[in-house]
Amino acid sequence: MDTTDATSQALVIGGSLSGLLAARVLADHWPQVTIVERDELPDGPLPRKGLPQARHAHVLLSRGARILERLFPGLEAEALALGAPPICWSLDSATLLAGGWMPRFDSDLRSFSASRDLLEWLVRKRIQAIPGVSFVTDRAVTGLTTNGDRTQVTGVSVRRGTEAAEEIAADLVVDASGRTSRLPTWLADLGYGQAEVTTVNAGLGYATRWYAIPDGWEADWKLVLIAARYPDNPRGAVVLPVEGGRWVVTLAGTGGMLPPTDEAEFLAFAQSLAGPQIYDAIGQAEAIGPISGYARTENQWRHYEKMARWPGGLIALGDAVCAFNPVYGQGMSVGALAAELLDSTIRQSGLDALGRVFQKKLAKALLTPWQLATGDDFRWAGRAAGEASLADRLMHRYLARVFANFDQTDVIHTFFSVTHLLAPPTALFRPSILWRALKAKPVDTK
Ligand SMILES: Cc1cc2nc3c(=O)[nH]c(=O)nc-3n(C[C@H](O)[C@H](O)[C@H](O)COP(=O)(O)OP(=O)(O)OC[C@H]3O[C@@H](n4cnc5c(N)ncnc54)[C@H](O)[C@@H]3O)c2cc1C
């Protein structure tokens, strides 16, 4: 694609992780890239209004870590130097799944554990250093501008508070404005109709508190992951170590069972978990902040790829297209996958067809993370989610047999390679795993 015209620019709506990663690849193709972000962006790893989820545990899957390192060589070393612990997911984590406590072994399933604020700040600094990339902050995009017959997006309208709207011209607009994106309304107003939306709501809620890791703390784990178990135990939790010698402790309730944000009940919930580690750990640690709740966690997929018409010069990605139940830790890594896909699509496709081609490719790439996130969630969601597909139901029965072999490290390694988005789900059907699964007595996953 020829985007060498010095006046041409790509514009990204939303300066969170998906928007930043998109800007990183757009800067290889456009002389100017502008990111419009509603918030003022802090000069440091600090909270901001448009990122309330940063208070909660954020797991970076191995696939996401690898893509980030490819896009920003040295990023991981920078995070580690600032105190983010390196993580080997099969060795460092005390993990309780339907198959029981996972045996621990060294492997290539690695990433690092930074707070969401630190990760975003490290990425933002890299983007700010790219010539031709600029930020317009404290301004919200309020709509798309188009050519006369509305077939081509020509830019956006932006507004600061109650000031008059201004227009910014762009030959490509990328919507990365997250789960509450207004793109569906903007497209409907332009006469494109409504995108079909699929929602699977497992009724998950989080309650999170940060703690200082006690001096001299020793345990046989760096982090703890306890999964809910359908249908009788909706309680799960994670303890993640992050920079600054802190733990992020997120308690999770599924099926509408929101974990409490009251101190005594928070502790009681931790005590009721299927393993003692988390309650023991926080009993010895000093809390360094309030307890924050979060409940907007349904899986939500806007099927832009199915729309009969799509304007030229428009792309949507990240949570704005598909937001996941966060318990599976996929959102940032899927945003990273989308950026890589955007890069390869730009290399192959002309600007006219770019949006349509990209949305279709993205939909294909979303199938695996969507299946991973909704497989169990369909059961928690009950009738409201509709019927799980035959493939999902068969996968469930099969996984119950795979879980029965969770004492075997090659099986666990393959399972985690799939959940860390490094291998396709078909890897679980390799003959050596299939054979043992078929011989096994399925674990009771109802
Ligand atoms: C509680 C919780 C826990 C999570 N845990 C994990 C995890 O463990 N691992 C993981 O990988 N992911 C996790 N996620 C998902 C992860 O936070 C997101 O996938 C990630 O932030 C990337 O999202 P995004 O950039 O697409 O959208 P967002 O992060 O939602 O960012 C959207 C941005 O757009 C801006 N914006 C919105 N509207 C406008 C507008 N009109 N004009 C200008 N700017 C606008 C917002 O201010 C914001 O900065 C979690 C999410 C939640 C809610």
The ligand as a Tripos MOL2 file, in Angstrom:
@<TRIPOS>MOLECULE
LIG
   53    58     1     0     0
SMALL
NO_CHARGES

@<TRIPOS>ATOM
      1 C1        -11.2010   -6.3120   35.5360 C.3       1 LIG1
      2 C2        -10.3860   -6.6250   34.3020 C.ar      1 LIG1
      3 C3         -9.2710   -7.4400   34.3870 C.ar      1 LIG1
      4 C4         -8.5340   -7.7400   33.2510 C.ar      1 LIG1
      5 N1         -7.5070   -8.6340   33.3290 N.ar      1 LIG1
      6 C5         -6.7840   -8.9250   32.2270 C.ar      1 LIG1
      7 C6         -5.6890   -9.8310   32.2840 C.ar      1 LIG1
      8 O1         -5.4090  -10.4600   33.3070 O.2       1 LIG1
      9 N2         -4.9530  -10.0150   31.1520 N.ar      1 LIG1
     10 C7         -5.2600   -9.4010   29.9840 C.ar      1 LIG1
     11 O2         -4.5570   -9.6110   28.9910 O.2       1 LIG1
     12 N3         -6.3130   -8.5670   29.8910 N.ar      1 LIG1
     13 C8         -7.0740   -8.3090   30.9680 C.ar      1 LIG1
     14 N4         -8.1290   -7.4530   30.8700 N.ar      1 LIG1
     15 C9         -8.4310   -6.8300   29.5830 C.3       1 LIG1
     16 C10        -7.4940   -5.6630   29.3250 C.3       1 LIG1
     17 O3         -7.5870   -4.6960   30.3520 O.3       1 LIG1
     18 C11        -7.7920   -5.0280   27.9660 C.3       1 LIG1
     19 O4         -7.9430   -6.0350   27.0030 O.3       1 LIG1
     20 C12        -6.6650   -4.1110   27.5600 C.3       1 LIG1
     21 O5         -6.6990   -2.9470   28.3650 O.3       1 LIG1
     22 C13        -6.7280   -3.6650   26.1070 C.3       1 LIG1
     23 O6         -7.9440   -3.0840   25.8910 O.3       1 LIG1
     24 P1         -8.1830   -1.9400   24.8090 P.3       1 LIG1
     25 O7         -6.9600   -1.1110   24.6210 O.co2     1 LIG1
     26 O8         -8.7710   -2.5650   23.6050 O.co2     1 LIG1
     27 O9         -9.3240   -1.0730   25.5200 O.3       1 LIG1
     28 P2         -9.2600   -0.2780   26.8940 P.3       1 LIG1
     29 O10        -8.1350   -0.7090   27.7280 O.co2     1 LIG1
     30 O11       -10.6290   -0.3290   27.4680 O.co2     1 LIG1
     31 O12        -8.9450    1.1960   26.4440 O.3       1 LIG1
     32 C14        -9.8090    2.0210   25.7230 C.3       1 LIG1
     33 C15        -9.2010    3.4180   25.7010 C.3       1 LIG1
     34 O13        -9.9730    4.2590   24.8730 O.3       1 LIG1
     35 C16       -10.2120    5.5080   25.5230 C.3       1 LIG1
     36 N5        -11.4670    6.0140   24.9710 N.ar      1 LIG1
     37 C17       -12.7030    5.4770   25.1010 C.ar      1 LIG1
     38 N6        -13.5900    6.1770   24.3800 N.ar      1 LIG1
     39 C18       -12.8970    7.1830   23.7870 C.ar      1 LIG1
     40 C19       -13.2770    8.2340   22.8970 C.ar      1 LIG1
     41 N7        -14.5470    8.3990   22.4840 N.pl3     1 LIG1
     42 N8        -12.3160    9.0880   22.4750 N.ar      1 LIG1
     43 C20       -11.0070    8.9560   22.9040 C.ar      1 LIG1
     44 N9        -10.6120    7.9580   23.7370 N.ar      1 LIG1
     45 C21       -11.5460    7.0960   24.1520 C.ar      1 LIG1
     46 C22       -10.2820    5.1510   27.0110 C.3       1 LIG1
     47 O14       -10.0330    6.2470   27.8300 O.3       1 LIG1
     48 C23        -9.1830    4.0800   27.0850 C.3       1 LIG1
     49 O15        -7.9250    4.6520   27.2840 O.3       1 LIG1
     50 C24        -8.9040   -7.1670   31.9920 C.ar      1 LIG1
     51 C25       -10.0100   -6.3390   31.9080 C.ar      1 LIG1
     52 C26       -10.7600   -6.0780   33.0390 C.ar      1 LIG1
     53 C27       -11.9770   -5.2220   32.9090 C.3       1 LIG1
@<TRIPOS>BOND
     1     1     2 1
     2     2     3 ar
     3     2    52 ar
     4     3     4 ar
     5     4     5 ar
     6     4    50 ar
     7     5     6 ar
     8     6     7 ar
     9     6    13 1
    10     7     8 2
    11     7     9 ar
    12     9    10 ar
    13    10    11 2
    14    10    12 ar
    15    12    13 ar
    16    13    14 ar
    17    14    15 1
    18    14    50 ar
    19    15    16 1
    20    16    17 1
    21    16    18 1
    22    18    19 1
    23    18    20 1
    24    20    21 1
    25    20    22 1
    26    22    23 1
    27    23    24 1
    28    24    25 2
    29    24    26 1
    30    24    27 1
    31    27    28 1
    32    28    29 2
    33    28    30 1
    34    28    31 1
    35    31    32 1
    36    32    33 1
    37    33    34 1
    38    33    48 1
    39    34    35 1
    40    35    36 1
    41    35    46 1
    42    36    37 ar
    43    36    45 ar
    44    37    38 ar
    45    38    39 ar
    46    39    40 ar
    47    39    45 ar
    48    40    41 1
    49    40    42 ar
    50    42    43 ar
    51    43    44 ar
    52    44    45 ar
    53    46    47 1
    54    46    48 1
    55    48    49 1
    56    50    51 ar
    57    51    52 ar
    58    52    53 1
@<TRIPOS>SUBSTRUCTURE
     1 LIG1         1 GROUP 0 **** ****
